[in-house]
Structures are given as structure tokens and as C-alpha cells.
Amino acid sequence: MFGRKQEKTVAFKPLITVSTIQKGESLSHLGKQGARAAMRGAGNLSLLLCWVLMLTTSFAANLTYDHRALVIDGKRRVLISGSIHYPRSTPEMWPDLVKKSKDGGLDVIETYVFWNLHEPVRNKYDFDGRKDLVKFVKTVADAGLYVHLRIGPYVCAEWNYGGFPLWLHFIPGIQLRTDNEPFKAEMKRFTAKIVDMMKQEKLYASQGGPIILSQIENEYGNIDSAYGPAAKSYISWAASMATSLDTGVPWVMCQQADAPQPIINTCNGFYCDQFKPNSDKSPKMWTENWTGWFQSFGGPVPYRPVEDVAFAVARFFQLGGTFQNYYMYHGGTNFGRTTGGPFITTSYDYDAPIDEYGILRQPKWGHLKDVHKAVKLCEEALVATNPTVTSLGSNLEAAVYKAGSTCAAFLANVGTQSDATVNFMGNSYHLPAWSVSILPDCKNVVLNTAKINSVAMIPSFIHQSLSGNIDSSEALGSDWSWINEPVGISKDDAFVKLGLLEQINTTADISDYLWYSLSTNIKGDEPFLEDGSQTVLHVESLGHALHAFINGKLAGSGKGNSGNAKVAVEIPISLVAGKNTIDLLSLTVGLQNYGAFYDKTGAGITGPVKLKGTKNGTTVDLSFQKWTYQVGLKGEELDLSSGSSSQWVSQPTLLKNQPLTWYKTKFDAPAGNDPVAIDFTGMGKGEAWVNGQSIGRYWPTYVASKGGCTDSCNYRGSYGSNKCLKNCGKPSQTLYHVPRSWMQTSGNTLVLFEEIGGDPTQISFATRQIGSLCSHVSESHPSPIETWNTDSRSGMKLGPTLSLECPFPGQVISSIKFASFGTPHGICGGFKHGQCSSKRALSIVQKACIGSKSCRIGVSIDKFGDPCEGVTKSLAVEASCT
């Protein structure tokens, strides 16, 4: 019961204290009434003191926690949270993303803080544009939501180098993420910097702001055994350091079973219902419920069925959880060179409820919204007591929260094969396999996780050329100009070293690219030049990809993958008598972001590099020669990505399919407000900039393997990142998000750097639109959750109802593409009539819906007749909006 467990109190500072008001200080910040009270003088000091106390009490929140939940101003709370990473979208997108999150039933927005984004150079900070953390937190606050600030400062997040700035690597004596004084000094300095920024803006809840939680470290418990005894002392230090910063709100550590009090240890994973905190004083919290999975270049697209996500959420609250966060709720885009991995795609969509472009992913968003409503209907009971769990049979379970007259229940079928009918408190309930039914009054089912009432939507991309008044690729090509990137050494800062150098230590990651160049003389009587002799260039690299040029011509390339970044190639080459130049361009595709000692994972051509004569077996090892090195490209030094150089070449015939080529064109933004992408079909690999802003790396030629995908994915049974895959045998990513705010109406500049050769005239725009909306509801579905009324059951009499609503303002339902009542089957966009179907279904749906923004239709034989007696029937509809 409430109050039996001792609460862990977190001290907080009041918003304003009398001691901070100095003689002669302006009191305008206290408001009109406060200023008037102050001006009345000492005689009214007590009034001023009373007013200040009232102001403090009304704005500052008291944050504590106990064994059941976070406690805000003395009230235990069930909280639903979602991850939105501010630099993976734009400030112009933030308000809409946050609003859609709130509309979806979220209470909290979670974000990491990205150290290397904010301090790319030691002691030089950047909080502008997408990096404006304060603005993001205030945007969340403006919507009335809380914030969980996961400072880390290690974040993982499939982010370059796990969020650490690379300059840490070069501090003498440093070892990252262990009990090491140089590292701890830097970690404390940055953490304190972020905390102080938040305090200065009064953003902690203890100051009247939205931040109710902070996190230190991140998933260290997954790999801490590799660091030996120093891991435990490091975690103890990190906990003490964080709490000493006096934020006035609790701190958490995820995946850290030995997190010391008062730190709350939390769970990350696809399922956390079985998780138990390490202290009976801590609530059960889930900081990462993975709504999908990240994608890699060369890999298919993972997705997670919403029925499984909903099942996991309901199970967590069924078994005592009170704080749950979706990772991700909006994944966004890895702009620039921010991807980690290596080989993480530029898209970070994550199959999240709000997609990469900011559009609701339905039915995932809508079904989870209904789950949130159902859980919140149980909140009073959930926070009042621990659940009583009983078995209802094999794989069948009931959890009851009962305190006085308050009662809520969760009925679960954790079996993966068979539906079941259970008896509970004198009533009979049907439970589909791998589902949870939620009963806010211990009697009536408000929601079953396997039964979706929400609308589904089919998103589509509508393509158009880069310029609306150009019809042919030849004409479009005339608008392109180009600059050839020199092969090999072209910069004044090139240097010579004996042997082969590791790349990251050499470039400090200021560029993806490092040139290795060697000139060698081949005598006329060398075996490599014998008649019929074939020479092979053997190159081994730690990753991530490489291009080999012989005497200025591309001879071959190689690449690693997300499972093994290393590259080993044997490239047939032709040498000439006399001087031969071997130029190897090594490149990274995001730095390692996870694992024990991940920061020491190298890249680049470390050898051996050999010439092999296939006819005579002669081998020459070139690894220990004097190599000339160049960090980065000449085009990077000239800032060609801005498009402003005077060196661009324009000729009637466009240079196509040539490696190492910079391209530039002008374009007008697509009309309307739909989100925009560029389709890079026809290009090879490189990076793209719009008006000087990098939209990320593109690589449409890296194709996913053909195996592993299925037409549909059974949500029943435990999910894993390889369970549900699509897009096999196709390019991993062809469409790349261009934020609307980065474009003007006309006169925009697009710059590409193409590594291996492509045809830029094939590039096109695509706008993200909704093609169709669908719903499929059976007679066995619960009534829409919004009809629930705990005081009166009149709303429950509505029965199963199919609802449709156009997604955008001003739209109405213009056509019904499919309607069937009976035994229809299939998915949205592919519905088919079953063995029985009401002949009246189409006309009934058309009459109810066409011309309206939204419509509701009862799913019953009273409305449609009974086309097949004795069978549970359903209504499936696909509609279009214009």
C-alpha cells in the first residue's frame, strides 16, 4: 500500500528565495504583483515573503520516488515516454513532433545529449540550430510534457563514436569509460556544463522546468566485466559525481544492476516485464522499449509489428512497471557524418510511431495511443499497490491491482500458438495468443493488444524531376556542372611516413577519407611485365571501404559490412615499365559506437599491401615502403560543398559515371508542404549537401542480400532484430530526407561528391504522401476506447466500431477502394473478399464516409446483415482522402 515503503527524497532548490533579492535589484522578473509588493517597503515585507513562497510553491515540483513509481508533488505517477533526438530532426520540426507525441498519449520526451556534437573541439561549444538543446527542452515544456535528459555522456545511439568527441582519444594517459582520472575529469566537466546550462534556464522540475529525470552513463553493465575491478569503482564515482550536481531530480543508470543508491537502475530491451530493480526502494522503469531496429547499409529494413510492441507494454505494466519509454518514438535522420555503427544508414527511421519524415506511422501510433489510454484508466490502481499475479492455466495469467474499491486487471496469454478462453472473477474472456486484455474495472475489457481499432495508412513517395520545367534527362544534365577530385595527393599538407598508418589516429575523423599513395619503378625485365603475366594488387584494411587507383585509373574497390568492417581485396591490375603510381583511397562509414573498448577499434589500410604475379608466383610486399598520406579531399579543402567555388565546369555534355566527381545543380523546392526526399537511384556512393547543409551519406548501390525477408511477419512470439525484415535484394536506402526548412522556394543548390561513378541526371525528388487509409475491425473487438466511462456503462453499448479519419487538415474521404463485411482477409492495400461477404457493405460505407473528414460505422449484423451465420465476421475498408 502507498506509504509503506520509505520514499527516497531528492532535495531541490526553490525557484526564487528571498536571499537572492538584493537591495536595488530590479524585481521585474517577479511579475507585476511581486514588484508592487516590493515597492511598498519594509512594512509589507511579510506580504512579499508570502508572495515569493507562493510563487515558489506553484512553479517548483518536488520530485521523489518510492518502490512503486516516480512521485511528483506527492502523487505517484504512471508515465509514458518516447525518444526524440533533437539533432536527428530540425527546430522547425520539433513543435509538430512534440505535439504528435502528446496527442499519442506521451507524458515525457526522452533525449540523449550528444557530446561530440556540442564540443567538436575541446572547450569550443556549439548549441546552434539542430544542436540547440535548450530550445528543444523548452519546446517540450511549451507542449506541457516532461523531459528525461540522458546526459551519458556516452550514448551509443548508433551515433558516431558513441557520442564521444574524438579528441578524447588523444589526451595523454586517457582510457575511456573506466576508473581513469583524465577521462573522469573530462566526463565531469561536460556533464557539469550541461547541468549548469539547464539550471541557468531553470529547466529542472525542481526549478519549475520540465526535466524530471537525468541519466548518467549508458548500458555499461552490458560490457563492464571487460574492464575488471575498475568498472565498479568507475560506476560508483559516476553515481556520486552525478548526484553531487544537485539537479533536484532523480538520476538513472540503464542496464546497470549494481547502480548504487540513490541511482535508479532501469531496463532496456524488447521486453522488460521480468525486470526487477536492484533495490526495494526503486520503481520498475523501462528506459528503452525498442519499437523497431536500426538499419545498416547492405542490410534489409527491420520492422516490429505493433501487436508485439503493445503486448510488451501491457505486460510491463501488468507486472508492476510504472515508467516506460519508447526507443524510438521518432527516429529521424542521421544528417552529415553523424552515423555510427559502422555502416548505419542515413535514415534512422527505426519503424517508430512517427516516421523519419514526421508522419504518423499507422496503425502503430494509433494502437499504442489506445494502449496508453487503457493503461491510464488503470493508473489509480496501478500506483496504489503491487499486483497479485495468479495462473489461469498453461501460459495464462492474471494480474490484479486492488486497493479498497479500486480494481484493475490484466489478463495475459503468453502462448505463441493458441487462443484461449479463461474464466476470471466469474466471467469468461477470449484471449488471442500473445496478447494482453486490460480491464480497468476488473470486469470489462477496454483493449486487447492483438486487436487493433486504429486506422492503418499506406505512405507513398510521389516522384518528380529536380526541375519542374525540364522533361528529359538530357535537358536536366545541361543544368549540372562538375569538378574532378584529383586522384592521389593534391594538397600541400600531405606527408610521408614509413609503413602503413591506421586511419582514425591519422585523420582524427575530420574527414571520411585518407589517401595512401606510393610510386614504384618497374623494370622492363620484372616478372610482373612478362608476356601473359597477370598482376594482382592485394590490400587488407581494417575498414570500412577502399578504392584502388593504378596510374590514375580506378582499378577496383572493396567494402566491409555491419557484421565485419574489414576489407580484403585482390584486384587484377596492369603495370607499365617505369614509374607506376598506386593510390589507395580509404574511407570510413561512421565510427564504432558500442562494445567494450570500442573506442580502440581501428580503421584504414594497415596491410599487408602486396603485388602478386599470378603466372610466376612472384610477390612484392609494399607495406613497409615510404607512403605519402593526405587527410581528406581537395574538394573538402576548397569547401566545394557550399557550391560557391569558381572552378565548376559546365559543358553541353555532362561528365557521367566517373569516379571522384563533384556535381552541382540548382533546383526549385517541390510545391506544397509534404515532406521531401531525394531519390539517389543512378548514383554510386558519396555525400550530398543542400544549400550547404549535409543531408548525409548516400549509397544506393549497396544492396541487401536476397534472403531473410517474408511477405508478412507473425507478431506472436519473442521479437528479435532479424525476425521481421523487408526490402531484401534491394538497395538499403535510395531516398534521403531533405528538411523543408533547409530549402527556399527556388534557387536552391544541390552538391554531390560521387566516389565510384554515377549519373546525376537520374536523381529525382519524392514527396512523402498518404496513399490510402484502412481499418479492419471484427465483431469480437472491444468498443473504441474513448467510449469508456467508469461511472456509466452506457458508452460500452456502442460495440465494435470501424473508424476512418483523413490525416491532414482540409481533406475529406473521396473514395472507398474496398469494403467487405464477412470474412475478408489481407492487409491494407491488399484486402480481399473471403468466402462470405455482405452485398450491402460497399454502399453502406460509401454513404457513411464519402465527403466527410471522418466516419464511424458499427460492426454488426444489425447494420450489414448476416452473410454467414455462426462465423465471427469483420469489416475491412480501404479509402482515399483528397
N, C-alpha and C positions, 0 to 999 in steps of 0.2 A: 504494500500500500504506500501511498505518497507520504514521504517524510520519514519512513522507517530507516532508509539508508541515509548516511551522512552526506550532505551535499559538499562538493568541492567548490569553495568560493574563490572567485578570481577578483582581486582588487581592481578598482578603476578610479581614474581621476575625474572629478566633476568637470563639466563643460566650462564653467566660469566659477572662480572663487573670489571672495572679497579681497584676499591678499593680492590678487592680480590687478586691482583697480588702484592706480596710483594718483596722487594729488596732481591736478592739472590735466589728467588724461581725458581725452575725448571719450564720451560714453555713447557715441552714435551707434556703435556696434551692438549696444544693448537694446536698441529699439526706442521708439518714441516714449513709451510709458516709463521705461527704465531711465532715460535721460531726464525726464521731468522729475522723477523721484529723486534723482541725484542732485538736481538743481535746488531742491527745497532745503538742502543743507543738513547740518548735523541733527537738527530737531526731528528729521524724518529718516534718520539712519536705519532705525528698525524696519521701516517700510521698505527701504532699499534692500536690506538684508533678506527680508521675507520674499521680495520680488526675485532676487537673484536665486534664492533657494528654489522657488517655484520654477524658474526658467531651467535650472539645472535638472530638476526632477523630471520636467516634461520632455527634455530632449535626450539626456543620457540614459542608456539602458544598463541594467545590472545583469551581467552575463555569468551564469554559473552552470553547473551540470551535476547530475547525480547518476545513479545506476540505470535509470530509465531513459533520460533524454537531456538535451540541452534545455536550460531553464532561462527564459528571457523575462526579466521583471517579475520573477516569482512564479511564472507559468511554464510548465513543461510543454514542449512543442514537438510535433511531428513535422519534419521539414523535408521537402522535395527540392533537390538541387540539380543544376545542369551546367556542364562545362562549355564556356565560350572563351576562346583565347583571343584577346584583343588584337594581336598583330596578324592574326590569320583572317581578319576582315578589315574594314576601314571605318574610321569615325562616322562617316556618313551612313554606314550600315548598322552601326551599334544600336541606335534607338529602336529600329524596326525589329532587330534580332531579340532585343530585350523584351519588347512588347509581346512578340510571339511566344517567348518563353513564359512570360507571365500569363498570357492567355491559355497556355498549355498546362497551367497549374503549378508552375515552379514558384518556390519561395526564395530561393537562393541561386545566385550565379557564382560559379567557381572559375577561377583562372590561375594559371601559373604566372610567375614573374620571370622574365627571360633575361638573365644576367648579360649574356653576350650581345643582346640587342641594345641594352641600355648603357653598357660600358665597353664598347668595342676596343677602346684604347684606355689603358689604365688611368683612372682619375678623370677621364673625359666622358661626360654623361650625355645621353640623348633620350629625351622624352617627348619628341615632337611627332605629329602625325599619328600613324598607327601605333606608335610607341608611347602615346600619351596615357599612361596608366591612371593618373588621377582623373582625367576626363572620363575614362571608361568606368571607373568606380562610381563617379558622380552620375553618369548616365544610368547605371543600375539603380542608384539611390533615387533618382528622379522618377523611376517607374515604381518605387515603393518596394523593391526587393532587397534582400540581404546579399552580402558578398562573403565568399570564402576565399581568402588570399593565400595561395600556396606559394610562399616565397622560395622554398627549396634551400638554397638556390640551385641545386641540381634538380632538373625537371624531367629528364628523359624525353617524353612527349614526341618522339620521332623528330626531334629538333636537333639541328647541327651541334655536335659535340655535347649533347645533353644539356645545352643551355649555358655551359661554362665558356667564358671568353678564352680564346686560345693563348693569350698572353700569360695566363696562369701557368701553363706548361713550361714556360721559360724562366720562372722565378727560381733562383738557386736553392737547392735543397728541398723543393716542394714535392709532396706526394698528395694527390687529391683524395678526398673522402676517407681520411683516416686521421689518427691522432698525431698530426703533424703541425708544428707551430706556424710555419709560413702559410700553410693552407688555412688554418683556423683563423689567422689574423685577417686574411682576405675575405673569408666567408663571413666573419663577424662584421667587418667593415661594410660589406654590401648589404647584408641583412639589416643592419642598423640604419643604413642610408634609406632603404625602402620604408622601414618602420617610421623613421623620422619624417619622411615625406607625407606619409598617411596621417601622422599626428599633427603636422603643421596645417593640414587641410581639415582636421577634425573629422576624420573618416572612420575611426574605430567606433563601434557601437557605444563603448564607454564614454565617448565624447559626443554622442548624438549622431554618429555616422552609421553606414550600412555594414561595416565589416564585423562579422560575428565570430569568425574563426580565422586562424592562420596556421600554416603548415611549415615545419622545418624538416629538412632532408626529404627523401622520397624513395620508397621501395628499397631502402638499404638492406632490410632484413632478408631480401631475396638473395643477396650476394655477400653478406658481411662475413661469412665464415672464411672467405678467401683472405681477409685482412687480419686474421688471427686475433689475439687478445686486444690489439689496438682498436678494434672495431667497437668493443663495449665501452672503452673509455672515451672514444670519439662521440658515440651516441649520448653518453652521459653529459659530456661537455656541450654538445649541440642543444640538448634539452635545457641545461642551465643557462646557456647563452641566450636562448630564445626567451625564456620566462623572465630573464633579467631586464629585457627591453620594455617591460611594463606596458603592454598593449591594453590591458584591461579585458582581454577576451581569451578564451582557451586556445591552446596550441595542440595540434595533432601531428602524429607520425603515422604514415600508412605502411602497411606490411612490416611492422616493427614490433614483434612480440615482446621484446624486452624494453620497450619505451618506458622510461621512468616516470612516475607520477610527479607533477600533475599533468603530464602529456597524455593525451588520449591516443591509444593505438587503434588503427582503423584497418578496414579490409579493402582490397582491390581485386576484381575478378569478374568473370561472367556470372558467378553465383556466390553469394556471401551469407546465405541463410544459416549455415552451420558455424559461422564465425562467432567466437566469444572473445570479448575484450580481456586484457590481462589483469584487470582489477575489477572487483565487485563495486567499485565506486564510479566506474566509467560506463557511459551508454554504448550501445551497439551501433556502430556507424560504418557506412559503406561509402568510401570516397571515390571509387571508380567502378561503376557498372558499365561495362564496355558494350555500347549499343551496336557495334559492328566491329570493324577492324581496319587497320591502315593498309594501304596498297603499295606495292613496290613496282618499279619499272621491271618489266619482264614477267610480271605476275598477273593473275586474273583479279577480278573485283570481288572482294568478300562482302557478304551481307548477312544480317541476322534477322530472322523472322520476328515480327512484333509479338506474336503469341508467346514466344520464348522469353523475350525481354519482360513482358508483362507477368509471366509466370515467375520469373526470378524476383521481380519487385514484390509481388504479392507474398511469395514465400519468405522474403526477408522481413516484411512487416508481420507476417503470421508468427514468426519465431522470435519476436522481441526487438526487431530493429526500429529505430525512430528517425534516422537521418540517412538519406540515400541520394547519391549524386550520379547523374549520367555522364559518362565519358565516351563520346562527346554528345552534347545536345545540339551544337552547331560546330562542325569540324573546320570548315573554311578552306583556305588556300595557303600553301607554302610559297609565298612570294619570294622573289630574289633567290638567294643561296641559303635559305634557312632550313632546308630539309636535312634530316639526319639519316640514320639507317646503318650503312649507306643504301642507296638506291630507292629511297622513299619517293613516291611520285609527288609532283607539284600539287595535285589535288589531295586534300586531307578531308574528304567528304565524310568518311567513317560510317556511312549508312546511318547518319544521325537523324533525329526527328525533324531538324531544319537542315536542308541540304546545303551544299557548298555555296550555292548562289543566293541563299536566303529564302528559298521557297519551302513551304511545309511539305514534308515527305509523308504522304498519306497512304495507308491508314496508320502508320507508326505514330505520328504526332497525335492524331485524334484518339486512338485507342489508349495510348498512355495517359492522355488527358482524362479519359474516363476512369482509368485506374487510380489516378491521383484523387479524383473526386470521391471515389469509393473509399479509399484509404482515409481521406479527411473526414468522411462521415463516421469513421470509427475512432477518430482522434481522442475523444474524451475517454473512451475505454482503454485505448492503447497506452496512454500515458499514466493511467491510474494504477496499473498493476502489471505483474508479469503474466504471461499466458499459461493456461493449463492445457497441456497437449495430451490427447488420447488417440489411440488407434481405433480406426473404424473398419479394419480389415487389412489384407495384404496391400501395401503401397498406398493405403488410405489413412488420412489423418485429419483430426480436428484440433484447432487451437481456439480456446475461448478466453476472452478478456471480460471479466465480470467484476464490477465494483458497485455494490449497492444495487440500484435499479438500472445501472448502465451495463449493457452487454453487447459485445461484438464477437463475431466468429469468422474463422477462415476454414474452409473445407478443401483439402488438397488430395488430388490423385497424382502421385509422383510416378506411377507406372507409365511406361512408354508405348504399350501395345493396346490395352483395352479400356474402353469407357466403363464406368461403374455407376451403380445406384446405391446410395447409402442412406441409412436411417440416422437422423440426428435430432435429438430433442423432440421425438415424436413425429417428425416429418420426413418425407422422402425427397432426396435430391439426386439429380443426374450430374455426374462429374465426368467430362471428357478426359481422356488420358492426358497427362502432363498439363494439368490445369488447376487453378485455384478459384473457388467461388467465395465471394466476400458477402457477409451477412451483417450489416451494420446494427441490426436489432436481434441478432441470433435466430432469426426466423426467415426473413425474406432475402432472397438473392438479389443484390443490386448489380452485380457484374460477375461474369466468369471470364477468366483471362484468355480462354480459347475461342470465345465468341465475340466477334468484332461488330460493333454497331456503327463505327466511324466510316465516313466516306473514304474511298480509295481514289487516287489520281494517277493519271499517266502523263508524266512530263515528256516533253519532246523539244528538240532543237530545230528551229527553222533557219535554214542557211540562206545567205546572200553574199554577193561578191564584196570585196573590200571597198568598192566604189559603186554607188548606185547607178551611175550613168555609163558604166562600162560593161559591155556584154561578153566580150571574148577574152580569153586568156592572153592573146597576143596584145590586145589593147591595154590590158591591165599591166602587162610586162613593161610597156613603154613608160609607165609611171614609176618603175623601180630604178634605183641606182645602186651601185655596189662599190666596194673596196676590197681588194685582195689582202688577206692577212699573210704576211711573209712566212714562208716555211723556214723553221730553224731560228737562228739567232739574228735579231734585228734591233735590239735595244742596247743602249750604252751601259746599262748596269749589269750586263752579262758577266759571268766569272767562270774561272777554270778550277776544277778540283780533280784530284786523282781518285779514280774509282766512282762508284755509283752511290748517289745520295738518296736517303729516304725523303719523301716529298713533303710531308707536313712540317717536319723540322726545318725544311728549306724555304717553303713558301709562307709559313705561319698562317696559311689559309687565307691570304689576301686575294687569292685567285684559285680557280679550279685547275689551272694549267701550269705545267712545268716542262720546259724543253730540255732534253738531253741530246747534245749534238757532238758528233765525232767525225773527224776527217781521217781517212786511212788511204794509204797508197797501195795499189795492187799492181805488182809487176807483171809484165807480159807473160812470164813463164810460170806464174802462180797456178796451182791446180784448179783454183776457182774459175779460171778462164779457159780451161781445156775444152776442146770441142765436145759438145754433148753434156758438159758438166752442168748440173743444176745446183745453185747455191740456195741455202735456206738460212733465213735470219731467225734465230731462236731468242726469244725475250721472255723473261719471267718478271712479274710485277706483283707487289702486294695489293694492287688495285688502284683505281676501280675500273679504268679503261685506258686504252692506248691506241695511238695511230702511228704507224711507221712509214717514214718517207725515205726513199732512196734517191739521191741526186735530185731532190726537189719534187719527186712524184710520189703520190700515195701508193704504197705497196700492199698495205693490209692493215687490219685493225683487230682488236680483241677487247672483250669486256667480261667483267665478272657478273655476279648476281647477288641477290639479297641473302642467299644461303652461303655463298663463298665469293668474297670480293676479289680473290686473287685471279690473276690473268697469266696464262702461259700460251704463247703463240709460236707457231713455226710458219714463217711467211716465205714463199718462193720469191727470190729476187734475182735481178740481173745486174752484175757489176761490170765495170769497164776498166781497161788498163789505165793506170794512173790514179788520179785522185778520185775518191768516192766519198760522198757525204751521207752519213746516217743520222737522220733527225728523228727522234722519238718524242712524241707529244704525249705526256702522261696527264691524266685528269682524274679528279675526284668527283663523286656524285653525292655529296653530303658526308659528313664525318660520323663515325661511330657514336651512338648515343646511349648504349646500355651495356651492362655487364661489369664484372669485377675488373678493375684496371683497364676499362675500355679506353681511357684517355691515352693509353700507351700503344693502341692499335695503329700501326703504320700504314703508309700508302706509298705508291710510286714504284719505280723500276729499281729494285735492289739487286737484280741479277739472278743468275748469270745472263749475259748477253753474248751470244756466240754466232759465228759464221760456220756453217756446216756444208761441206761438199758431199752431195749425196752419191756421186759416182765413185769418188776415191776415198771417202771416209775422212777427209781432212777436216779438222776442227780448229778454229782460232777463237780463243776466249778474249773478248774485248772489254770485259768487266773492269779490269784494272788499268785501262788506258786513262789518259787525261781527257775528261769530258768537259765540254763547255755547257754552262747552265744559264737559262733565262726564266725568271719567275714571271708568269703572266704573259699576256699577248701585247703586241704593239698597239692593236686597236683599243685595248683597255687603257694603255698609257695615253693615247690620243683622245680618250673619252668619246669614242665613236657612238656609244650607246645613247648619247644625248641627241645625236643626229645633226649636230651643228658644225661638223668639220667641213672644210672647203675642198676636201680631197675626193668627195663622192663622184663616181663616174656614171654618166648617163649616155647610153648609146641606143640606137634603134633595136639592136639585137641584145637581149638580156643574157648575161652570163648565167648559165644554169648548170646544176649537177656537178659543181666544182667544190672540192673541199676548201676549208678555211676561207670562207667568203662572208663579208658583212653586207647586208642588204638594208635598204631604206625605202620607204614609200610614205605618201600622205594618204589619209583616208578621212571620211566623214563618219561620225558615230551612227549606228543604226537608229532609225526613228523609234520613238516610243520610250517606255520605261522598263521594258523587260530586261532581265539580266543578260549580259553579253559574254560570249566566249569567242575565241579564235580557234578555228579548226586547222591544225598544222599538218593535215594529210598532204603528202607530197614532199615534206621536208625530212631531214635525217635526224640530227641531234644538235642541240645548241641552247641558246638562251634568247629571250625576247624582251624588248622594252617598249612601252607605250608612253610617249611624252616623257621619256627619261626614267620612268618607273619600271623596274623589272617585274614582269609577271611570272618569272620563274624559268626553270629549265624545261625545255620540250624534248621529247624523244619518241616520236610516233613510230619509229622503226623497230623499237624493242617490243616484240610480240610475245604474248603469254603462250605457254605450252597448251596443247590441244586437250589434254586430259584433265579430269577432275571436276568439270562442271556438270550440272544436271539441270533439266528443264524446270524442276521445282525442288524445293527443299522441305523435308519433313521437320516441322518445328519440334516434334516430340523427341525427347532425349537430350542429353547434355550437348551443349553447343561448344564447338572449338573453331579456331580461326580458319581451318580448312574444310569445315563441314558444308558450308553454303557458298558456292563460287559461281560466278558468271563471267562472260566475256573471254572464255578460253579460246585460244587460237587467233586472237585479235590483238591489235596494239593495246598496250596497257592504258595509255592515255593519248587521245587525239585532241580533246577540247580543253582549252585553258582559259580560266576566268579573267576577264578584264573588268575591274570595277567601273561602274558608270561614272563615279566621281573623278576618275583619272582621265576622262575624255571630255573634250569640248564638242560642241555641235558639229564643227567642221575644222579642217586644217590640223588634224592630229598626225603625229609622227610615229610610225612603227619601225623599229630597228631590230634586225635579227643578226645573230652570229651563228653561222652554219658550219659545223665541223666536218661533216663527211660528204656533203653534197645534197642538194635538193632543188625543187622547182617552186619558188615563192609565188608564182602565178596561180598555183593550185590552192593557196591559202584562202579561206573564206571566213566570214562572220557567221555566228549562230546565236540566235536569241532563245533563251530558256522560256518555254511556254507550257501551259497545261493543255493536253490534247483531249482527254476525256476524264470524267469523274464517274465513279461506280459505287455501288453498295450491294451487299448480298446478306440478307437477314432471314433467319429461319423462324418458324413458329416456336421453337424452343429458346430463342433469345430472351434475355430479360428486357424489361421496358427500358427506354432511354434513361440514363442515369439522372438527367436533370428533372425527371418527373418524381424522383424520390422525395418523400415527405415523412419525416419521422413522427410528426404529430397526427397525420391523417394518411390513410392508405388509399385515398381517392386517386392519387396520381398513379398508383401501381396498377389501376384497372385499365390503363391505356393499352398495355400489352406490347408485344414486339412491334417495332416501327422502323421502317426504312426512311432515312433522311438524306437529302441531297442539298448542297449549297454551293453556289458558284464561288470560286476562291478570291476573285478580285472585285473591287468596287465598280458599280455600273454594269456588271454582267448579269445576264438572265439566261435561264436554261432555254436553249434554242431548238434542240432536237433530242429525241430519245433513240439511241442507236440499237438498244436491245432491252427487252423486258420479258421476263418469264416468271410465272408463278407455278410451282410444281416441284420438279426435281432438276433444276438447271445445275450445270457444273462448269468448271473452268475458272479462270482468273480475269481480272479487269482487262478489257481489250480482247479477250478470247472466250467470253461466255458462250455456252451452247445450251440448247434445249435438252432436257432429259427425256425420260420415257413418257412422262406426263407433263402437260402444260396447259394452263388456263388460256382459252382463246380470248378472254377479255383483258388480259394483263396489259398489253401494249396500249390500248385505248384508255384504260383507267389511269395508267401512269402519265400518258400524254396530257390528259385532261387536268390532272393534279399538278403537273410540273411546268409545262411549256409556258414561257412568258413570265415566269416568276424567278426571283433570285434564289429562293429555296422552296422546298416542298417536303411534306411528310405523308407517308402512306402506311396505314396499318397493315400488318402482315397476318392475314387471317382468311379463312374460308368464307367468313361473312361478307368480305369485300370482293373476293375473286371467285367464289365458288370452290367446289372440291373436285379437282380433276382426277384424283386418285385416292380413294378412301383408305384409311388405315396406314398411311405413309406420312411421316413428318415432312412438310413442304417448306419451301423457301421462295423468296422473291429476289431475283437478281436484275439489276438495272445498270445500263451504261448510257450516259448522257453527255451532251456537249453544251458549253456555255459560250456566248458571244456578247 
